[in-house]
Amino acid sequence: MGKRWIFDGHIAGIGTASGLRAVVGIWQDSPFGSFADVMVQQPSGHRLLLAPRPDVAEFISATYTFDEVRLVDVSAVLGERALRVDAGPLAIRAVTGARTFLGTALRAVPRRLAVHPRWLSAVSPLAALAAPGARTYGTAGSGRAEYYGVSDLHHVTSAVVRWEGADAGTLAPIRPAVTFGVSSVPPRPSVARVRTTVVQS
């Protein structure tokens, strides 16, 4: 493999009745330090990256596909049962619940194996069956490949989402799937413990 970048943290997927969908990355450990970013897909299909710094925006936009990139202050705090996000025009106040059945199964896989690129390449077809739209491996922009190693998963049970000050509607499935890159988040709103490995081919 070529150069690689490893991101350890959490990904939250939120859908709303209005059709606004958000994918929040909360990265405790990464080549860019600790940070959060948000990918938003509007009901029209418009894809928007909300990033906290130019270097983060440059890397993410070279790996994923967006129609617009904005630099804004991004704050994302994930507690034991709550998620709070403030990112420019977006505000999320969500409550997280029980571990999913899939999350329980994922925790049974030793983490060193669960995040290994070879394992993730092999199980990607199974991941698509377990969570429609999700993938654990695929090719990305700029000649890169991505590997998503999920080791835990919790439902989001309720959320208040505001976009540019207006209510975006009640919590809803993430449908249609988001189209930023090779993988969507699971259709049911959730928070995943994840290690993302990006490799330059």
C-alpha positions as CSV (number, residue, x, y, z in Angstrom):
1,M,0.0,0.0,0.0
2,G,1.0,3.6,-0.5
3,K,0.7,6.5,1.9
4,R,-2.1,6.2,4.4
5,W,-4.1,8.4,6.7
6,I,-5.9,7.0,9.7
7,F,-8.9,8.6,11.4
8,D,-10.1,7.3,14.7
9,G,-13.4,8.5,16.1
10,H,-17.2,8.4,15.5
11,I,-19.5,9.0,12.6
12,A,-23.1,10.0,13.2
13,G,-25.8,9.7,10.5
14,I,-28.9,11.9,10.8
15,G,-31.9,12.1,8.5
16,T,-34.9,14.4,8.7
17,A,-38.4,14.5,7.5
18,S,-37.6,17.5,5.2
19,G,-35.0,15.3,3.4
20,L,-32.0,17.1,4.8
21,R,-29.3,14.5,5.7
22,A,-26.1,15.0,7.7
23,V,-23.1,12.9,8.3
24,V,-21.0,14.1,11.3
25,G,-17.4,13.0,11.7
26,I,-16.0,13.4,15.2
27,W,-12.3,12.5,15.1
28,Q,-10.4,12.1,18.3
29,D,-7.2,11.1,16.6
30,S,-6.2,11.9,13.0
31,P,-3.3,13.3,10.9
32,F,-5.0,16.7,11.4
33,G,-5.4,16.4,15.2
34,S,-8.7,16.3,16.9
35,F,-11.5,17.9,14.8
36,A,-15.1,17.5,13.6
37,D,-16.6,18.0,10.2
38,V,-20.1,17.7,8.7
39,M,-21.2,16.5,5.3
40,V,-24.7,17.7,4.4
41,Q,-26.9,16.6,1.6
42,Q,-29.9,18.9,1.0
43,P,-33.3,17.6,-0.3
44,S,-32.4,18.9,-3.7
45,G,-29.3,16.6,-3.7
46,H,-26.8,19.5,-3.2
47,R,-23.8,18.2,-1.3
48,L,-22.1,20.5,1.2
49,L,-19.0,20.1,3.3
50,L,-18.8,22.1,6.6
51,A,-15.1,22.0,7.6
52,P,-13.3,23.8,10.4
53,R,-9.9,24.6,8.7
54,P,-8.5,24.9,5.1
55,D,-6.2,21.8,5.5
56,V,-9.1,19.6,6.6
57,A,-11.4,21.0,3.9
58,E,-8.7,20.3,1.2
59,F,-8.1,16.7,2.3
60,I,-11.8,15.8,2.6
61,S,-12.9,17.5,-0.6
62,A,-10.1,15.7,-2.5
63,T,-11.4,12.4,-1.2
64,Y,-15.1,12.9,-1.3
65,T,-17.4,14.7,-3.8
66,F,-19.2,18.0,-2.9
67,D,-21.0,20.8,-4.7
68,E,-19.9,23.3,-2.1
69,V,-17.3,23.7,0.7
70,R,-17.7,26.1,3.5
71,L,-15.2,26.9,6.3
72,V,-17.1,27.3,9.5
73,D,-16.6,26.8,13.2
74,V,-17.5,23.1,13.9
75,S,-18.3,21.9,17.4
76,A,-19.4,18.3,17.9
77,V,-19.7,16.8,21.4
78,L,-20.7,13.2,21.8
79,G,-21.7,12.1,25.4
80,E,-23.0,8.9,26.7
81,R,-26.5,9.5,25.5
82,A,-26.4,12.7,23.6
83,L,-24.9,14.4,20.5
84,R,-24.6,18.1,20.1
85,V,-23.4,19.7,16.9
86,D,-23.0,23.3,15.9
87,A,-21.6,23.9,12.4
88,G,-22.4,27.2,10.7
89,P,-25.9,26.9,9.4
90,L,-26.5,23.5,11.0
91,A,-27.5,22.7,14.6
92,I,-28.2,19.2,15.9
93,R,-29.4,18.1,19.3
94,A,-29.7,14.3,19.3
95,V,-30.3,11.6,21.9
96,T,-28.6,8.2,21.4
97,G,-30.0,4.9,22.6
98,A,-29.3,1.3,22.8
99,R,-26.6,-0.6,21.0
100,T,-27.9,-2.1,17.8
101,F,-28.0,-5.8,17.0
102,L,-25.3,-5.1,14.4
103,G,-23.3,-3.2,17.0
104,T,-23.4,-6.2,19.3
105,A,-22.1,-8.4,16.5
106,L,-19.4,-6.0,15.6
107,R,-18.1,-5.9,19.1
108,A,-17.5,-9.6,19.0
109,V,-14.9,-9.1,16.3
110,P,-11.4,-8.3,17.7
111,R,-10.8,-4.6,17.0
112,R,-7.4,-5.2,15.4
113,L,-9.1,-7.4,12.9
114,A,-12.2,-5.3,12.6
115,V,-10.2,-2.3,11.3
116,H,-7.7,-4.1,9.2
117,P,-7.9,-3.2,5.4
118,R,-7.7,-6.8,4.2
119,W,-10.5,-7.8,6.4
120,L,-12.6,-4.8,5.4
121,S,-12.0,-5.6,1.7
122,A,-13.2,-9.1,2.2
123,V,-16.4,-8.3,4.2
124,S,-17.6,-5.3,2.2
125,P,-20.3,-7.3,0.3
126,L,-21.6,-8.5,3.7
127,A,-21.7,-5.0,5.1
128,A,-23.9,-3.9,2.2
129,L,-26.4,-6.6,3.1
130,A,-26.4,-5.8,6.8
131,A,-26.7,-2.1,6.3
132,P,-28.0,-1.1,2.8
133,G,-25.9,1.6,1.2
134,A,-23.0,1.0,3.6
135,R,-19.6,-0.3,2.4
136,T,-16.4,-1.1,4.2
137,Y,-14.1,-0.6,1.2
138,G,-14.1,1.3,-2.0
139,T,-12.2,3.7,-4.3
140,A,-12.3,7.4,-3.7
141,G,-11.2,10.7,-5.3
142,S,-7.5,11.6,-6.1
143,G,-6.6,7.9,-6.7
144,R,-7.3,7.0,-3.1
145,A,-9.0,3.9,-1.5
146,E,-11.0,4.0,1.7
147,Y,-11.6,1.4,4.4
148,Y,-14.3,1.8,7.1
149,G,-13.7,-0.3,10.2
150,V,-16.8,-0.1,12.5
151,S,-16.5,-1.6,16.0
152,D,-19.8,-0.4,17.6
153,L,-23.1,1.1,16.6
154,H,-25.9,2.8,18.6
155,H,-29.3,4.1,17.4
156,V,-30.2,7.8,17.5
157,T,-33.6,7.8,19.1
158,S,-34.6,11.5,18.6
159,A,-33.2,14.7,17.3
160,V,-33.9,18.3,16.8
161,V,-32.2,19.6,13.6
162,R,-32.1,23.2,12.5
163,W,-30.8,24.5,9.1
164,E,-30.2,28.2,8.8
165,G,-32.4,28.7,11.8
166,A,-35.4,26.7,10.5
167,D,-36.6,23.4,11.8
168,A,-35.5,20.6,9.4
169,G,-38.2,18.2,10.5
170,T,-38.4,15.2,12.7
171,L,-35.8,12.4,12.8
172,A,-36.3,10.2,9.8
173,P,-34.4,7.4,7.8
174,I,-31.5,8.5,5.7
175,R,-33.1,8.0,2.4
176,P,-32.1,8.3,-0.3
177,A,-28.6,7.3,0.7
178,V,-26.0,10.1,0.8
179,T,-23.7,10.3,-2.2
180,F,-20.5,11.9,-1.0
181,G,-18.3,8.9,-1.6
182,V,-18.2,5.1,-1.8
183,S,-20.4,4.5,1.2
184,S,-23.5,5.9,2.8
185,V,-24.3,5.6,6.5
186,P,-26.9,3.0,7.6
187,P,-30.5,4.0,6.7
188,R,-31.5,4.2,10.4
189,P,-30.0,7.2,12.2
190,S,-27.1,6.0,14.3
191,V,-23.7,6.7,15.8
192,A,-20.8,4.4,14.9
193,R,-17.4,3.9,16.5
194,V,-15.1,3.8,13.5
195,R,-11.6,3.8,12.2
196,T,-11.3,5.2,8.6
197,T,-8.2,4.4,6.7
198,V,-7.5,6.3,3.5
199,V,-4.7,5.0,1.2
200,Q,-3.1,6.7,-1.7
201,S,-2.8,4.1,-4.5
